Amino acid sequence: MWIGRIAIVVAMLIAIGFTWNDTLGISGEGGFTFIQKYTGFISPGVFAMFLLGMFWKRTTGAAAVVGVITGFVLSVVFNNYAPQWFGPETILYTAFLNKDGVYEIPFLICMGWAFFFTMVLMIAVSLAGPKVNPKAFALDKTMFKVAPSTLVLIVVTILLLTALYVRFW
């Protein structure tokens, strides 16, 4: 128990040290936003690769590699260059001035468009490959069957979340 207490005190001192002079460059952005923004450089490609790899038998290994690389590159483009290259307002996004006076696209929009274009490119690469991937994962539909009581709980939860989103949007 003492080791845990000492580890917590040391971690708090390290955190205070990093935030004292804004060593990490987070400034007023907040830690959660900082982590999500930089995780968003990798997650669109990985998520697209996971979805297509799991649920579409035609997905190829080449499409997976293209997807991971494209997802990262598109995330960098949308986060760092798109407002300068294409302007602050396009049909895809609206960029806002940040505290430094530079146009910036909200990171969730960057991630969404990077994911969308990565999926499109992965589908195109897969369609150019073999008709069926022999190494594809075979899904057993019985894995997704739930008890009626569980289904009721799922529907109620979705309805409650929908009501909260509608109310507070």
C-alpha positions as CSV (number, residue, x, y, z in Angstrom):
1,M,0.0,0.0,0.0
2,W,2.9,2.3,0.7
3,I,4.3,1.8,-2.7
4,G,1.0,2.9,-4.2
5,R,0.8,6.0,-2.1
6,I,4.4,6.9,-3.0
7,A,3.7,6.3,-6.7
8,I,0.6,8.6,-6.5
9,V,2.6,11.4,-4.8
10,V,5.4,11.1,-7.3
11,A,2.9,11.1,-10.3
12,M,1.3,14.2,-8.9
13,L,4.6,16.0,-8.5
14,I,5.6,15.1,-12.1
15,A,2.2,16.3,-13.3
16,I,2.6,19.6,-11.4
17,G,6.1,20.0,-12.8
18,F,4.9,19.5,-16.4
19,T,1.9,21.8,-16.0
20,W,3.7,24.6,-14.1
21,N,5.3,26.2,-17.1
22,D,3.2,24.4,-19.7
23,T,6.0,22.0,-20.6
24,L,3.8,19.8,-22.8
25,G,2.3,22.8,-24.7
26,I,-1.2,22.0,-23.7
27,S,-1.9,25.6,-22.4
28,G,-5.6,26.2,-21.9
29,E,-6.7,23.3,-24.2
30,G,-7.0,20.7,-21.4
31,G,-5.5,17.3,-21.2
32,F,-8.4,15.3,-22.5
33,T,-8.6,17.4,-25.7
34,F,-4.8,17.2,-26.1
35,I,-4.9,13.4,-25.8
36,Q,-7.9,13.0,-28.1
37,K,-6.5,15.4,-30.8
38,Y,-3.2,13.5,-31.1
39,T,-4.8,10.1,-30.8
40,G,-6.9,11.2,-33.7
41,F,-3.9,11.1,-36.0
42,I,-3.9,7.3,-35.8
43,S,-7.4,6.2,-35.0
44,P,-9.2,7.0,-38.3
45,G,-7.0,4.6,-40.3
46,V,-7.0,1.9,-37.6
47,F,-10.7,2.1,-37.2
48,A,-11.4,2.0,-40.9
49,M,-9.0,-1.0,-41.2
50,F,-10.8,-2.8,-38.3
51,L,-14.3,-2.2,-39.6
52,L,-13.6,-3.3,-43.1
53,G,-11.3,-6.1,-42.1
54,M,-13.9,-7.5,-39.7
55,F,-17.1,-7.1,-41.6
56,W,-16.2,-7.1,-45.3
57,K,-14.6,-10.3,-46.7
58,R,-13.3,-8.6,-49.8
59,T,-10.9,-6.3,-47.8
60,T,-7.3,-7.1,-48.7
61,G,-4.0,-6.7,-46.8
62,A,-2.9,-4.0,-49.3
63,A,-6.0,-2.0,-48.5
64,A,-5.2,-2.3,-44.8
65,V,-1.7,-0.9,-45.3
66,V,-3.1,1.8,-47.5
67,G,-5.8,2.6,-44.9
68,V,-3.4,3.0,-42.0
69,I,-1.0,5.2,-44.0
70,T,-3.8,7.3,-45.6
71,G,-5.6,7.7,-42.3
72,F,-2.5,9.2,-40.7
73,V,-1.6,11.4,-43.7
74,L,-5.2,12.7,-44.0
75,S,-5.3,13.5,-40.3
76,V,-2.2,15.5,-40.6
77,V,-3.5,17.3,-43.7
78,F,-6.9,18.2,-42.1
79,N,-5.3,19.2,-38.7
80,N,-2.4,21.2,-40.0
81,Y,-2.8,22.2,-43.7
82,A,-6.3,22.2,-45.0
83,P,-7.4,25.7,-43.8
84,Q,-4.3,27.2,-45.5
85,W,-4.6,25.1,-48.7
86,F,-8.4,25.2,-49.2
87,G,-9.5,28.1,-47.1
88,P,-11.3,28.4,-43.8
89,E,-14.8,27.4,-45.1
90,T,-15.5,24.6,-47.5
91,I,-18.3,22.2,-48.0
92,L,-16.4,19.7,-45.8
93,Y,-15.6,21.9,-42.8
94,T,-15.7,25.3,-41.2
95,A,-12.4,26.3,-39.6
96,F,-12.3,28.7,-36.6
97,L,-9.6,31.1,-35.4
98,N,-7.8,29.7,-32.4
99,K,-6.1,31.7,-29.7
100,D,-3.0,32.2,-31.9
101,G,-5.1,33.7,-34.7
102,V,-4.6,30.7,-37.0
103,Y,-7.6,28.9,-38.6
104,E,-8.1,25.4,-37.1
105,I,-10.6,22.7,-37.9
106,P,-12.2,21.0,-34.8
107,F,-10.4,17.7,-34.3
108,L,-13.5,15.6,-34.4
109,I,-14.3,16.9,-37.9
110,C,-10.8,16.2,-39.0
111,M,-11.0,12.6,-37.7
112,G,-14.4,12.1,-39.3
113,W,-13.3,13.2,-42.8
114,A,-10.0,11.3,-42.5
115,F,-12.0,8.2,-41.6
116,F,-14.5,8.7,-44.5
117,F,-11.8,9.2,-47.2
118,T,-9.7,6.4,-45.8
119,M,-12.7,4.0,-46.0
120,V,-13.4,5.1,-49.6
121,L,-9.8,4.5,-50.6
122,M,-9.7,1.1,-48.8
123,I,-12.8,0.0,-50.6
124,A,-11.3,1.1,-54.0
125,V,-8.1,-0.8,-53.3
126,S,-10.0,-3.8,-52.2
127,L,-12.3,-3.8,-55.2
128,A,-9.1,-3.7,-57.4
129,G,-7.9,-6.9,-55.7
130,P,-9.3,-10.5,-55.5
131,K,-13.0,-11.1,-55.2
132,V,-12.8,-12.8,-51.9
133,N,-10.0,-12.7,-49.4
134,P,-9.2,-16.4,-48.5
135,K,-7.9,-15.2,-45.1
136,A,-11.1,-13.4,-44.2
137,F,-12.6,-13.8,-40.8
138,A,-15.8,-15.9,-40.9
139,L,-18.4,-14.4,-38.6
140,D,-20.8,-16.6,-36.7
141,K,-24.1,-14.8,-36.5
142,T,-25.0,-16.6,-33.3
143,M,-22.3,-14.5,-31.5
144,F,-24.6,-11.4,-31.9
145,K,-27.8,-12.9,-30.5
146,V,-28.8,-11.6,-27.1
147,A,-31.5,-12.5,-24.6
148,P,-34.8,-10.6,-25.0
149,S,-34.3,-8.9,-21.6
150,T,-30.9,-7.7,-22.7
151,L,-32.4,-6.4,-26.0
152,V,-35.0,-4.4,-24.0
153,L,-32.2,-2.8,-21.9
154,I,-30.2,-1.9,-25.0
155,V,-33.3,-0.3,-26.6
156,V,-34.1,1.7,-23.5
157,T,-30.5,2.9,-23.1
158,I,-30.4,4.0,-26.8
159,L,-33.8,5.8,-26.4
160,L,-32.5,7.6,-23.2
161,L,-29.3,8.7,-24.9
162,T,-31.2,9.9,-27.9
163,A,-33.6,11.9,-25.6
164,L,-30.6,13.5,-23.8
165,Y,-28.9,14.4,-27.1
166,V,-32.1,15.9,-28.5
167,R,-32.8,17.8,-25.3
168,F,-29.3,19.3,-24.9
169,W,-28.2,19.6,-28.5
